[in-house]
């Protein structure tokens, strides 16, 4: 019969595998605290994101393994915490020193609901407890302020030696948009270098503070402006929003190739407007076809993060500044978006865990 000790508990927890990272939670250094009181055990587990989709499974696996390996244990208390791992990138550290991960939300063409998805992903991550920021990088169609219900102009900090803009905030999401800086109904007529310069300023001249995730809502398409932006932004990864039609495969491939050209990891594909459930009959209608996003993900060899059904409440929420994950969290569409946000966070954790942190090497030359 195993005695109750810190070593025996750690040995039991070595049987608990993080399904995303495919390693045990002890070697991943997720076990942060163990306390033993007579026959009762308390452990604290620190996951790689508060939006972990498998949090409950990992918690139950810890309890089951301790019960199985150490029969004398009576009461087991597992406290689940999270600390988001950082994407190591020198340019990001210079521009965004307090930001752990940067994610682009992109689409091969317009009209797929990319900005709506970006807003709801940001709010969903914040609901799970993550620190989230959002940059409206769609310079020519800045719609995010409306969707987040934010008005006004950003203020500056009180540091005369390093003046920065303070992002506006709602639903625990910090936001910066060109829409805050131009007159309403005034078109932004800029060439590509001006647009990319503005986005760079949104990184370097804004007081973002400590963030787990900073999301960029990119302009639709895959032209020079988009390519310039993804070259300027030090990205952890990107997600591509598409719709179910077969033609979506063509557009998704364009987006993927764009990110490949600048060595940016594609975290996955999201299919928006997947189907419609009639509220009166409950019958499912696949208005735009079926399976384009999943097919694209399979053919391109990237994860499929999930599908979002059509719901007029999503559009109404966007127009009224009340995202559906806030206004109707119990509906199927909001639940799907929350799942997709967690799947995206899991892919970020997998990406960061798979890249070893290289030591900084300093070469000294003899004179």
C-alpha positions as a LaTeX table, in Angstrom:
\begin{tabular}{lrrr}
\hline
Residue & $x$ (\AA) & $y$ (\AA) & $z$ (\AA) \\
\hline
Unk1 & 0.00 & 0.00 & 0.00 \\
Unk2 & 1.49 & 3.33 & $-1.06$ \\
Unk3 & 2.04 & 5.89 & 1.69 \\
Unk4 & 0.86 & 9.45 & 1.24 \\
Unk5 & 3.86 & 11.61 & 0.41 \\
Unk6 & 4.74 & 14.33 & $-2.03$ \\
Unk7 & 6.75 & 11.88 & $-4.13$ \\
Unk8 & 3.94 & 9.33 & $-4.27$ \\
Unk9 & 1.49 & 12.03 & $-5.35$ \\
Unk10 & 3.86 & 13.27 & $-8.07$ \\
Unk11 & 4.32 & 9.71 & $-9.31$ \\
Unk12 & 0.54 & 9.30 & $-9.49$ \\
Unk13 & 0.19 & 12.59 & $-11.39$ \\
Unk14 & 2.73 & 11.42 & $-13.96$ \\
Unk15 & $-0.10$ & 9.24 & $-15.29$ \\
Unk16 & $-2.15$ & 12.35 & $-16.15$ \\
Unk17 & $-1.53$ & 13.37 & $-19.75$ \\
Unk18 & $-2.40$ & 16.75 & $-21.20$ \\
Unk19 & $-4.32$ & 15.62 & $-24.32$ \\
Unk20 & $-3.25$ & 18.67 & $-26.33$ \\
Unk21 & 0.45 & 18.63 & $-25.48$ \\
Unk22 & 0.71 & 14.79 & $-25.25$ \\
Unk23 & 2.92 & 14.92 & $-22.16$ \\
Unk24 & 2.30 & 14.30 & $-18.49$ \\
Unk25 & 1.46 & 17.28 & $-16.32$ \\
Unk26 & 4.47 & 16.72 & $-14.04$ \\
Unk27 & 7.06 & 16.98 & $-16.84$ \\
Unk28 & 5.12 & 19.99 & $-18.18$ \\
Unk29 & 5.62 & 21.60 & $-14.73$ \\
Unk30 & 1.88 & 22.13 & $-14.32$ \\
Unk31 & 1.87 & 20.85 & $-10.72$ \\
Unk32 & 2.47 & 23.99 & $-8.67$ \\
Unk33 & 1.58 & 22.98 & $-5.12$ \\
Unk34 & 0.96 & 19.85 & $-3.03$ \\
Unk35 & $-0.32$ & 19.90 & 0.55 \\
Unk36 & $-0.95$ & 16.86 & 2.71 \\
Unk37 & $-3.07$ & 16.95 & 5.87 \\
Unk38 & $-3.45$ & 13.50 & 7.46 \\
Unk39 & $-5.21$ & 11.56 & 4.70 \\
Unk40 & $-6.39$ & 14.59 & 2.74 \\
Unk41 & $-4.54$ & 15.97 & $-0.27$ \\
Unk42 & $-4.61$ & 19.39 & $-1.93$ \\
Unk43 & $-2.95$ & 19.99 & $-5.30$ \\
Unk44 & $-2.79$ & 23.05 & $-7.51$ \\
Unk45 & $-2.56$ & 22.55 & $-11.27$ \\
Unk46 & $-1.57$ & 25.41 & $-13.58$ \\
Unk47 & $-2.75$ & 24.96 & $-17.17$ \\
Unk48 & $-1.31$ & 26.75 & $-20.19$ \\
Unk49 & $-4.48$ & 28.78 & $-20.76$ \\
Unk50 & $-7.61$ & 29.66 & $-18.76$ \\
Unk51 & $-9.53$ & 28.75 & $-21.92$ \\
Unk52 & $-8.38$ & 25.12 & $-21.82$ \\
Unk53 & $-11.17$ & 22.99 & $-23.37$ \\
Unk54 & $-10.10$ & 19.91 & $-21.37$ \\
Unk55 & $-9.83$ & 21.51 & $-17.92$ \\
Unk56 & $-12.49$ & 19.30 & $-16.35$ \\
Unk57 & $-11.01$ & 16.12 & $-17.83$ \\
Unk58 & $-7.53$ & 16.90 & $-16.53$ \\
Unk59 & $-8.94$ & 17.65 & $-13.08$ \\
Unk60 & $-10.87$ & 14.37 & $-12.96$ \\
Unk61 & $-7.83$ & 12.43 & $-14.26$ \\
Unk62 & $-5.78$ & 13.84 & $-11.36$ \\
Unk63 & $-8.38$ & 12.67 & $-8.82$ \\
Unk64 & $-8.74$ & 9.24 & $-10.42$ \\
Unk65 & $-5.00$ & 8.62 & $-10.62$ \\
Unk66 & $-4.36$ & 9.59 & $-6.99$ \\
Unk67 & $-7.25$ & 7.40 & $-5.78$ \\
Unk68 & $-5.98$ & 4.47 & $-7.84$ \\
Unk69 & $-2.29$ & 4.77 & $-6.95$ \\
Unk70 & $-2.59$ & 5.88 & $-3.30$ \\
Unk71 & $-5.60$ & 4.09 & $-1.68$ \\
Unk72 & $-5.13$ & 5.64 & 1.81 \\
Unk73 & $-6.02$ & 9.11 & 0.48 \\
Unk74 & $-9.50$ & 10.20 & 1.61 \\
Unk75 & $-10.29$ & 13.69 & 0.33 \\
Unk76 & $-8.71$ & 15.13 & $-2.81$ \\
Unk77 & $-8.99$ & 18.83 & $-3.63$ \\
Unk78 & $-7.73$ & 19.99 & $-7.03$ \\
Unk79 & $-7.45$ & 23.72 & $-7.68$ \\
Unk80 & $-7.15$ & 24.57 & $-11.38$ \\
Unk81 & $-5.29$ & 27.74 & $-12.38$ \\
Unk82 & $-3.69$ & 28.93 & $-15.58$ \\
Unk83 & $-0.68$ & 30.84 & $-16.84$ \\
Unk84 & $-0.60$ & 31.45 & $-20.58$ \\
Unk85 & 2.74 & 30.57 & $-22.16$ \\
Unk86 & 4.55 & 33.20 & $-24.16$ \\
Unk87 & 5.42 & 33.17 & $-27.82$ \\
Unk88 & 9.13 & 34.02 & $-27.87$ \\
Unk89 & 9.82 & 36.56 & $-30.59$ \\
Unk90 & 12.37 & 39.39 & $-30.45$ \\
Unk91 & 10.30 & 41.82 & $-32.53$ \\
Unk92 & 7.24 & 41.15 & $-30.38$ \\
Unk93 & 9.25 & 41.74 & $-27.22$ \\
Unk94 & 10.34 & 45.13 & $-28.55$ \\
Unk95 & 6.93 & 46.28 & $-29.80$ \\
Unk96 & 4.68 & 44.52 & $-27.29$ \\
Unk97 & 6.75 & 43.64 & $-24.21$ \\
Unk98 & 3.75 & 42.73 & $-22.02$ \\
Unk99 & 1.86 & 40.71 & $-24.65$ \\
Unk100 & 2.29 & 36.94 & $-24.56$ \\
Unk101 & 0.62 & 35.95 & $-27.85$ \\
Unk102 & $-0.51$ & 37.70 & $-31.03$ \\
Unk103 & $-3.17$ & 36.15 & $-33.30$ \\
Unk104 & $-4.38$ & 37.32 & $-36.71$ \\
Unk105 & $-7.96$ & 36.64 & $-37.78$ \\
Unk106 & $-8.01$ & 36.63 & $-41.56$ \\
Unk107 & $-10.14$ & 35.62 & $-44.54$ \\
Unk108 & $-9.42$ & 34.96 & $-48.17$ \\
Unk109 & $-12.25$ & 37.30 & $-49.18$ \\
Unk110 & $-14.80$ & 39.65 & $-47.68$ \\
Unk111 & $-18.32$ & 38.84 & $-46.56$ \\
Unk112 & $-17.56$ & 35.78 & $-44.42$ \\
Unk113 & $-18.12$ & 37.45 & $-41.04$ \\
Unk114 & $-14.46$ & 37.70 & $-40.12$ \\
Unk115 & $-14.79$ & 40.77 & $-37.88$ \\
Unk116 & $-17.81$ & 39.31 & $-36.09$ \\
Unk117 & $-15.81$ & 36.14 & $-35.41$ \\
Unk118 & $-12.81$ & 38.16 & $-34.19$ \\
Unk119 & $-14.95$ & 40.14 & $-31.73$ \\
Unk120 & $-16.71$ & 37.09 & $-30.33$ \\
Unk121 & $-13.45$ & 35.13 & $-30.01$ \\
Unk122 & $-11.90$ & 38.00 & $-28.04$ \\
Unk123 & $-14.90$ & 38.28 & $-25.72$ \\
Unk124 & $-15.08$ & 34.49 & $-25.29$ \\
Unk125 & $-11.42$ & 34.32 & $-24.23$ \\
Unk126 & $-11.98$ & 37.19 & $-21.79$ \\
Unk127 & $-15.02$ & 35.37 & $-20.33$ \\
Unk128 & $-12.75$ & 32.41 & $-19.57$ \\
Unk129 & $-10.46$ & 34.70 & $-17.58$ \\
Unk130 & $-7.78$ & 35.57 & $-20.12$ \\
Unk131 & $-6.38$ & 39.10 & $-20.52$ \\
Unk132 & $-7.34$ & 40.06 & $-24.06$ \\
Unk133 & $-6.70$ & 42.93 & $-26.45$ \\
Unk134 & $-8.04$ & 43.52 & $-29.96$ \\
Unk135 & $-6.58$ & 45.63 & $-32.78$ \\
Unk136 & $-8.94$ & 46.61 & $-35.58$ \\
Unk137 & $-6.39$ & 46.24 & $-38.38$ \\
Unk138 & $-9.11$ & 46.55 & $-41.04$ \\
Unk139 & $-8.04$ & 50.14 & $-41.77$ \\
Unk140 & $-10.57$ & 50.68 & $-44.57$ \\
Unk141 & $-13.59$ & 49.24 & $-42.76$ \\
Unk142 & $-13.15$ & 49.70 & $-39.01$ \\
Unk143 & $-16.32$ & 48.07 & $-37.66$ \\
Unk144 & $-15.05$ & 46.68 & $-34.34$ \\
Unk145 & $-15.93$ & 49.76 & $-32.20$ \\
Unk146 & $-19.59$ & 49.37 & $-33.19$ \\
Unk147 & $-19.54$ & 45.63 & $-32.51$ \\
Unk148 & $-18.02$ & 46.10 & $-29.05$ \\
Unk149 & $-20.28$ & 49.04 & $-28.22$ \\
Unk150 & $-17.37$ & 51.45 & $-27.71$ \\
Unk151 & $-17.44$ & 55.17 & $-28.52$ \\
Unk152 & $-15.04$ & 58.02 & $-27.84$ \\
Unk153 & $-11.42$ & 58.85 & $-28.32$ \\
Unk154 & $-8.49$ & 57.16 & $-26.58$ \\
Unk155 & $-6.71$ & 59.20 & $-23.92$ \\
Unk156 & $-2.99$ & 59.33 & $-23.29$ \\
Unk157 & $-1.05$ & 58.17 & $-20.25$ \\
Unk158 & 0.54 & 60.52 & $-17.72$ \\
Unk159 & 4.15 & 59.78 & $-18.66$ \\
Unk160 & 5.63 & 62.85 & $-20.46$ \\
Unk161 & 8.76 & 60.86 & $-21.36$ \\
Unk162 & 6.85 & 58.05 & $-23.04$ \\
Unk163 & 3.43 & 59.25 & $-24.20$ \\
Unk164 & 1.13 & 56.40 & $-25.24$ \\
Unk165 & $-2.52$ & 55.98 & $-26.07$ \\
Unk166 & $-4.73$ & 54.12 & $-23.60$ \\
Unk167 & $-6.94$ & 51.58 & $-25.41$ \\
Unk168 & $-10.68$ & 51.77 & $-24.83$ \\
Unk169 & $-12.30$ & 48.76 & $-23.16$ \\
Unk170 & $-15.57$ & 46.84 & $-22.95$ \\
Unk171 & $-16.43$ & 43.28 & $-21.87$ \\
Unk172 & $-12.85$ & 43.08 & $-20.46$ \\
Unk173 & $-11.42$ & 43.44 & $-23.97$ \\
Unk174 & $-9.03$ & 46.31 & $-24.72$ \\
Unk175 & $-9.52$ & 47.80 & $-28.18$ \\
Unk176 & $-7.64$ & 50.08 & $-30.56$ \\
Unk177 & $-9.11$ & 51.03 & $-33.93$ \\
Unk178 & $-8.54$ & 53.65 & $-36.61$ \\
Unk179 & $-12.25$ & 54.29 & $-36.16$ \\
Unk180 & $-11.41$ & 56.09 & $-32.90$ \\
Unk181 & $-9.09$ & 58.50 & $-34.68$ \\
Unk182 & $-11.04$ & 59.59 & $-37.79$ \\
Unk183 & $-14.34$ & 61.38 & $-38.14$ \\
Unk184 & $-17.44$ & 59.19 & $-38.45$ \\
Unk185 & $-18.40$ & 58.41 & $-42.07$ \\
Unk186 & $-15.01$ & 59.67 & $-43.28$ \\
Unk187 & $-13.28$ & 57.15 & $-45.58$ \\
Unk188 & $-9.67$ & 56.25 & $-44.89$ \\
Unk189 & $-7.85$ & 56.74 & $-48.19$ \\
Unk190 & $-4.36$ & 55.42 & $-47.54$ \\
Unk191 & $-1.83$ & 53.46 & $-49.51$ \\
Unk192 & $-0.36$ & 50.25 & $-48.16$ \\
Unk193 & 2.70 & 51.71 & $-46.37$ \\
Unk194 & 0.50 & 54.19 & $-44.46$ \\
Unk195 & $-1.86$ & 51.41 & $-43.39$ \\
Unk196 & 0.95 & 49.17 & $-42.16$ \\
Unk197 & 2.55 & 52.15 & $-40.42$ \\
Unk198 & $-0.69$ & 52.83 & $-38.54$ \\
Unk199 & $-0.88$ & 49.22 & $-37.36$ \\
Unk200 & 2.73 & 49.35 & $-36.20$ \\
Unk201 & 1.85 & 52.45 & $-34.17$ \\
Unk202 & $-1.12$ & 50.60 & $-32.68$ \\
Unk203 & 1.47 & 48.20 & $-31.28$ \\
Unk204 & 4.32 & 50.50 & $-30.30$ \\
Unk205 & 2.41 & 53.64 & $-29.23$ \\
Unk206 & $-0.41$ & 52.04 & $-27.21$ \\
Unk207 & $-0.32$ & 51.14 & $-23.50$ \\
Unk208 & $-1.46$ & 47.53 & $-23.78$ \\
Unk209 & $-0.09$ & 46.38 & $-20.44$ \\
Unk210 & $-0.07$ & 42.66 & $-19.65$ \\
Unk211 & $-2.08$ & 40.59 & $-22.14$ \\
Unk212 & $-2.39$ & 36.86 & $-22.71$ \\
Unk213 & $-3.75$ & 37.33 & $-26.23$ \\
Unk214 & $-3.74$ & 40.29 & $-28.63$ \\
Unk215 & $-6.00$ & 39.63 & $-31.63$ \\
Unk216 & $-5.64$ & 41.44 & $-34.96$ \\
Unk217 & $-8.70$ & 41.69 & $-37.19$ \\
Unk218 & $-7.03$ & 41.87 & $-40.60$ \\
Unk219 & $-8.57$ & 43.36 & $-43.76$ \\
Unk220 & $-10.21$ & 40.73 & $-45.99$ \\
Unk221 & $-8.28$ & 39.32 & $-48.92$ \\
Unk222 & $-4.67$ & 38.39 & $-49.63$ \\
Unk223 & $-3.27$ & 41.41 & $-51.46$ \\
Unk224 & $-0.20$ & 43.56 & $-50.89$ \\
Unk225 & $-1.68$ & 45.37 & $-47.90$ \\
Unk226 & $-2.48$ & 42.12 & $-46.09$ \\
Unk227 & 0.95 & 40.72 & $-46.90$ \\
Unk228 & 2.64 & 43.90 & $-45.66$ \\
Unk229 & 0.64 & 43.79 & $-42.42$ \\
Unk230 & 1.52 & 40.19 & $-41.60$ \\
Unk231 & 5.17 & 41.02 & $-42.27$ \\
Unk232 & 5.01 & 43.93 & $-39.82$ \\
Unk233 & 3.04 & 42.11 & $-37.08$ \\
Unk234 & 5.08 & 39.59 & $-35.03$ \\
Unk235 & 2.44 & 36.85 & $-34.98$ \\
Unk236 & 2.15 & 33.76 & $-32.81$ \\
Unk237 & $-0.26$ & 32.39 & $-35.40$ \\
Unk238 & $-3.32$ & 33.04 & $-37.53$ \\
Unk239 & $-6.82$ & 31.67 & $-37.95$ \\
Unk240 & $-8.68$ & 31.74 & $-41.26$ \\
Unk241 & $-12.43$ & 32.36 & $-41.36$ \\
Unk242 & $-14.33$ & 30.82 & $-44.24$ \\
Unk243 & $-17.84$ & 29.71 & $-45.23$ \\
Unk244 & $-19.11$ & 26.23 & $-46.21$ \\
Unk245 & $-19.08$ & 26.57 & $-50.01$ \\
Unk246 & $-16.61$ & 24.62 & $-52.11$ \\
Unk247 & $-15.22$ & 27.93 & $-53.35$ \\
Unk248 & $-14.16$ & 28.56 & $-49.75$ \\
Unk249 & $-11.41$ & 26.00 & $-50.28$ \\
Unk250 & $-9.85$ & 28.28 & $-52.91$ \\
Unk251 & $-9.96$ & 31.32 & $-50.63$ \\
Unk252 & $-8.71$ & 29.41 & $-47.60$ \\
Unk253 & $-5.77$ & 28.11 & $-49.61$ \\
Unk254 & $-4.89$ & 31.68 & $-50.63$ \\
Unk255 & $-4.90$ & 32.76 & $-47.00$ \\
Unk256 & $-2.79$ & 29.80 & $-45.96$ \\
Unk257 & $-0.21$ & 30.46 & $-48.68$ \\
Unk258 & 0.01 & 34.10 & $-47.61$ \\
Unk259 & 0.91 & 33.12 & $-44.06$ \\
Unk260 & 3.31 & 30.44 & $-45.27$ \\
Unk261 & 5.22 & 33.09 & $-47.24$ \\
Unk262 & 6.01 & 34.93 & $-44.01$ \\
Unk263 & 6.49 & 31.79 & $-41.86$ \\
Unk264 & 3.38 & 32.32 & $-39.73$ \\
Unk265 & 1.71 & 29.23 & $-38.23$ \\
Unk266 & $-1.93$ & 28.75 & $-39.21$ \\
Unk267 & $-3.64$ & 27.72 & $-35.97$ \\
Unk268 & $-6.75$ & 26.54 & $-37.77$ \\
Unk269 & $-9.80$ & 27.23 & $-39.89$ \\
Unk270 & $-13.18$ & 28.45 & $-38.61$ \\
Unk271 & $-16.31$ & 27.87 & $-40.67$ \\
Unk272 & $-18.86$ & 30.65 & $-40.24$ \\
Unk273 & $-22.51$ & 30.59 & $-41.40$ \\
Unk274 & $-22.38$ & 26.80 & $-41.37$ \\
Unk275 & $-26.10$ & 26.06 & $-41.10$ \\
Unk276 & $-29.39$ & 27.50 & $-39.89$ \\
Unk277 & $-31.75$ & 25.94 & $-37.34$ \\
Unk278 & $-35.35$ & 27.06 & $-37.93$ \\
Unk279 & $-36.66$ & 28.35 & $-34.59$ \\
Unk280 & $-40.22$ & 27.12 & $-35.24$ \\
Unk281 & $-39.46$ & 23.58 & $-36.44$ \\
Unk282 & $-35.91$ & 22.93 & $-35.28$ \\
Unk283 & $-35.08$ & 21.74 & $-38.79$ \\
Unk284 & $-31.51$ & 22.27 & $-39.99$ \\
Unk285 & $-30.90$ & 24.07 & $-43.29$ \\
Unk286 & $-27.47$ & 24.15 & $-44.94$ \\
Unk287 & $-28.02$ & 27.37 & $-46.87$ \\
Unk288 & $-24.46$ & 27.78 & $-48.16$ \\
Unk289 & $-23.67$ & 24.11 & $-48.65$ \\
Unk290 & $-21.90$ & 21.86 & $-46.17$ \\
Unk291 & $-18.39$ & 21.05 & $-45.06$ \\
Unk292 & $-16.26$ & 23.54 & $-47.01$ \\
Unk293 & $-14.29$ & 24.64 & $-43.96$ \\
Unk294 & $-13.68$ & 21.12 & $-42.66$ \\
Unk295 & $-12.71$ & 19.96 & $-46.15$ \\
Unk296 & $-10.31$ & 22.88 & $-46.54$ \\
Unk297 & $-8.69$ & 22.15 & $-43.18$ \\
Unk298 & $-8.22$ & 18.46 & $-44.07$ \\
Unk299 & $-6.77$ & 19.19 & $-47.50$ \\
Unk300 & $-4.47$ & 21.93 & $-46.22$ \\
Unk301 & $-3.33$ & 19.94 & $-43.20$ \\
Unk302 & $-4.37$ & 22.43 & $-40.50$ \\
Unk303 & $-6.74$ & 22.03 & $-37.53$ \\
Unk304 & $-10.46$ & 22.61 & $-37.97$ \\
Unk305 & $-11.41$ & 24.76 & $-34.99$ \\
Unk306 & $-15.18$ & 24.51 & $-35.41$ \\
Unk307 & $-18.29$ & 25.78 & $-37.14$ \\
Unk308 & $-20.61$ & 28.66 & $-36.24$ \\
Unk309 & $-24.29$ & 28.41 & $-37.26$ \\
Unk310 & $-26.30$ & 31.30 & $-38.68$ \\
Unk311 & $-28.32$ & 33.17 & $-36.09$ \\
Unk312 & $-29.89$ & 36.62 & $-36.60$ \\
Unk313 & $-28.92$ & 37.37 & $-33.00$ \\
Unk314 & $-25.26$ & 37.39 & $-34.05$ \\
Unk315 & $-25.97$ & 40.20 & $-36.53$ \\
Unk316 & $-28.22$ & 42.03 & $-34.05$ \\
Unk317 & $-25.54$ & 41.75 & $-31.38$ \\
Unk318 & $-22.95$ & 43.17 & $-33.76$ \\
Unk319 & $-25.13$ & 46.15 & $-34.63$ \\
Unk320 & $-26.04$ & 46.87 & $-31.01$ \\
Unk321 & $-22.56$ & 46.37 & $-29.53$ \\
Unk322 & $-23.62$ & 43.29 & $-27.55$ \\
Unk323 & $-21.74$ & 40.18 & $-28.77$ \\
Unk324 & $-23.81$ & 37.01 & $-28.72$ \\
Unk325 & $-21.46$ & 35.29 & $-26.25$ \\
Unk326 & $-22.43$ & 38.02 & $-23.77$ \\
Unk327 & $-26.06$ & 38.66 & $-24.68$ \\
Unk328 & $-27.16$ & 35.05 & $-25.26$ \\
Unk329 & $-24.46$ & 32.81 & $-23.71$ \\
Unk330 & $-26.82$ & 29.84 & $-23.49$ \\
Unk331 & $-27.65$ & 29.62 & $-27.21$ \\
Unk332 & $-26.00$ & 27.07 & $-29.50$ \\
Unk333 & $-24.09$ & 29.68 & $-31.47$ \\
Unk334 & $-22.53$ & 31.25 & $-28.37$ \\
Unk335 & $-21.57$ & 27.82 & $-27.03$ \\
Unk336 & $-19.95$ & 26.95 & $-30.38$ \\
Unk337 & $-17.95$ & 30.21 & $-30.36$ \\
Unk338 & $-16.78$ & 29.55 & $-26.79$ \\
Unk339 & $-15.62$ & 26.07 & $-27.86$ \\
Unk340 & $-13.80$ & 27.51 & $-30.88$ \\
Unk341 & $-12.02$ & 30.09 & $-28.72$ \\
Unk342 & $-10.87$ & 27.30 & $-26.39$ \\
Unk343 & $-9.73$ & 25.17 & $-29.34$ \\
Unk344 & $-7.74$ & 28.15 & $-30.66$ \\
Unk345 & $-6.16$ & 28.70 & $-27.23$ \\
Unk346 & $-5.21$ & 25.01 & $-27.16$ \\
Unk347 & $-3.50$ & 25.30 & $-30.55$ \\
Unk348 & $-1.54$ & 28.31 & $-29.28$ \\
Unk349 & $-0.40$ & 26.27 & $-26.27$ \\
Unk350 & 0.63 & 23.39 & $-28.56$ \\
Unk351 & 2.55 & 25.77 & $-30.81$ \\
Unk352 & 4.40 & 27.42 & $-27.93$ \\
Unk353 & 5.21 & 24.09 & $-26.26$ \\
Unk354 & 6.59 & 22.61 & $-29.49$ \\
Unk355 & 9.17 & 25.36 & $-30.05$ \\
Unk356 & 12.19 & 25.11 & $-27.76$ \\
Unk357 & 13.41 & 28.30 & $-26.15$ \\
Unk358 & 16.89 & 28.80 & $-27.55$ \\
Unk359 & 19.56 & 30.30 & $-25.30$ \\
Unk360 & 20.86 & 33.68 & $-26.30$ \\
Unk361 & 24.37 & 33.22 & $-27.64$ \\
Unk362 & 26.83 & 36.06 & $-27.46$ \\
Unk363 & 29.88 & 35.84 & $-29.66$ \\
Unk364 & 32.94 & 37.69 & $-28.40$ \\
Unk365 & 35.57 & 38.64 & $-30.91$ \\
Unk366 & 39.22 & 38.93 & $-29.97$ \\
Unk367 & 40.85 & 42.14 & $-31.06$ \\
\hline
\end{tabular}
